[in-house]
């Protein structure tokens, strides 16, 4: 503050003061070099070898720069330092060298400087009273410890270290851990009060100067200290400060803002004082605008957030700015106005004045800082709850800004502020909104009872506790739906840009979904076509879209719309990264490493805890929907359950559990869903529903009993469908009363389910109205099924024939081992005699020995053997299956005939085939293998 007010003097005095200060600095620097060179030479002889080497290194350039002692004039002033000051200066210089090496991550040099620092500390101890340690040394240890911990957490930085540097880093970590134990209490005190260092150093420097005996240097320092104290207190009478002085000082602050050497805290203090001495409403508004910007500059960085006290100060400043704008309509806020414009006279009352400022940017920045603070604060602490209490204050501020913008006709700014309000309201249910409304009323009541402090210009520490008073004229609407409809439809969709409209639409969809208006939210989504263009938008908008789809799926599940809920949640859950897509956490995959920049960007996108959607509830709802859809689908396609797959994630989990040798009792959501699915596949709806009911996620639903009742009915209905699809082939008829008692459903509902399955040709049966039963129809094999079985039998015949041909060629079979005996008149195993009209051709070795001839048949019971005879021969055999009535041609053993409905075995085969060799048995074109649907003997024509 002194450097601002000190410039009010004339230019001549400034030039004289600067010339004197520069000459004094040059003389003092020369004297310091001489004294340091002399002292270094004396201390080098008495000190240790390491100290003498380091001092001798500093001695050379000091003598070179300062020159010899003979060249100095007798009139030059010299500063004689005491030995204590020298030792303290060496200690401080070594600490500063360590800080410089920390910046470049040079641990090898840090290790060497740490040894020198400890040696110089031992030399300084004899000048200290008691066991105290200089704060310079303690602060250096604290910085070393903090940077060491930071380096340990930064994996990328550790990987980039060289082998020597990494070895020195590990050594310093072990040494510092043991070394800091002795100074733990003193380091803790320094951490608590880091600002006491300057005052103690000023007192120590003043005492050392008194001991040095140089009266001129001592008086000069006292003069500067007194001037500094005068600047801090700002003893100038406020009545003497004019409009021009405030304008000049404000211009100087604006020019100095952003420079490296500028003290931000000092700027804030100066602007806070200028607010109290500003002349006129326009100048007060300008100072408040610059003060708010300077408070935002105190933010530590991109990842840090503005302290709560500073945030509340900004809110107070904005309320004051809005009050000024409301009371003075002649003040026009323009971001393009020149903040460096020189003004010497106060404008007359009522004249139009253009001032610099942007209230919309201030409101957006306050929202961002509030959002970041909620990201960082632990949600399980009272601090998080206290921070949430600031939200009604922000809503009041945003509402007042929106009213001002609508009054002055700023449509673009109105849409931006309206979107900020929507983003604070869209995720609140009716109960949460009512609670926040009651909180706002309570804060207004408390603000009315708290007296307004008279001393507004009193300086406060940054981050100190600040109370923001809720405006008494702010009124929250009772119905949240009306507020959302007015902001989205009345402001944003009239004046907003494309991104603003898209975000507002998704917020509105989310809001309707959490209030159980599924059809309204679905219609908004389909009419807006957001699903077609969302991939071209920014990441934060994609996250909002994912959140809206998640809530839309939950709304459909609560309404009993299983297919719609599954469609909304399928893509979100199927990726396996639902937590990342909803910005509710970061997963570290061992197969995909993220750069530090990607991790920081992902952390900045995370949603605060109170805005999270419960992932367990999403998983439970999705898997329950998938179970109700997939289990009947798998029952309808028993041969190929994945042919008409509905939910791939469900099948992955199903296959995983199917491969397990032992399945224990269910523990998590997937275990319960899989246990319920197995019970549902067997038609046991009661057991399946009990597994679903035991999930803890249903406790998070506001209407738990209604949802469980809906879920019970859905499980019963799908259990009926699954039972009919699985076991209908085992019944000739099914009673309606029996089904109603098994599944505890009304007769009308059972009748409706079965009728729909008959219409869709899923159930082959018909209703018998007089007996109230379902009469099952025999299921006929399709042409594709018959051809597939035919192809399988032909392939099996090729394998058998080739094996026999190989055995005959190699001589592996003998006449004695042959089933048919040695000659044409030998006895057969199953009896019978040759007949032209009957008998299945078996193996025989009659006639010529070099040719293998047999009639082709499937695997079944054999008839009599045949010899080599020209002409066709009829015969066949039954396939695998149960014994049924019927038989084959005369002379054959055909009491087994396969075929029939699915599950009875492979159909039988018959044929009218010519004699053929082993390798040419499948080349018959005219006479092929015939097959009936139930395995009876049919004509030899191809089906």
Secondary structure, DSSP 8 states (H G I E B T S, - for coil): -HHHHGGGS-HHHHHHHHHHHHHHHHHHHHHHHHHHHHHHHHHHHHS-HHHHHHHHHHHHHHHHHH--GGGS-TTS------HHHHHHHHHHHHHHHHHHHHHTT-HHHHHHHHHHHHHHHHHHGGGSSTT---HHHHHHHHHHHHHHHHHHH-HHHHHTS-HHHHHHHHHHHHHHHHHGGGGHHHHHHHHH-TTHHHHHHHHHHHHHHHHHT-HHHHHHHHHHHHHHHHHHHT-S-GGG--HHHHHHHHHHHHHHTT-TT--HHHHHHHHHHHHHH--SHHHHHHHHHHHHHHHHHT---SSS---HHHHHHHHHHHHHHHHHHHH-TTEEE-TTS-TT----S---TT--EEE---HHHHHHHHHHHHHHHHHHS-TTSHHHHHHHTTHHHHHHHHHHHHHHHHHHT-HHHHHHHHHHHHHHHTT--HHHHHHHHHHHHHHHHHHHHS---S-TT----TT--------TT----S-HHHHHHHHIIIIIHHH--HHHHHHHHHHHHHHHHHTT-HHHHHHHHHHHTHHHHGGGS-HHHHHHHHHHHHHHHHHHHHTT-HHHHHHHHHHHHHTS-HHHHTTS----BTTB---HHHHHHHHHT---GGG---HHHHHHHHHHHHHHHHHHHHHH-SS-TTTT-S-HHHHHHHHHHHT-S------SHHHHHHHHHHHHHTT-HHHHHHHHHT-GGGGGSTTHHHHHHHHHHHHHHHHHHHHHHHHGGG-SEEEHHHHHHHHT--HHHHHHHHHHHHHTTSS-EEEETTTTEEEE------HHHHHHHHHHHHHHHHHHHHHHHHHHHHT---TTTSTT-SSTTS--SS-----TT----B----S-SS--------SS----B----SS-EEEEE--SS-B-S---STT----B---SSTTS----EEEEE----STTTT--SSS-EE--TTS----SS--
